[in-house]
Amino acid sequence: MEALIKEATSDTPKVHLDAVNNIFEISKMSLPEDAIEFYEPVFRWLSKYKDNPNEQTNFVFKLEYFNTASAKQIIQILLLLQEINERKKVLIKWYYKDIDEDMQALGEEYSQVINVDFQLIEYK
């Protein structure tokens, strides 16, 4: 399966989805003008990956900030990961800066609404 790699810009996150090398990460800032359009390739990739996932998928969210439109897309990604978890093991690693209580609270909230192993990881 071909990797999906998008470099970060000032308003879009880095996306690195690579099943062969077992790298699954969305990081930086997510403020795209059209979040639905930006995340559409991510949904397509994950939907295809869902048919034949790795034995374990460690999905990293290391977002510094995201807007409301992105939050809706992130929830959809989490729901796709929950579907993958029904077949193979998924672990979500939610990173947040030690001073960012909002991002920590969002991670805690997301961890309670989906049925996937969830790690909250603080960093500086």
Secondary structure by P-SEA (a helix, b strand, c coil): cbbbbbbbcccccbbbbbccccccccccccccccccccaaaaaaaaaaaaaccccccbbbbbcccccaaaaaaaaaaaaaaaaaaacbbbbbbbbbccccaaaaaaaaaaaaacccbbbbbbcc
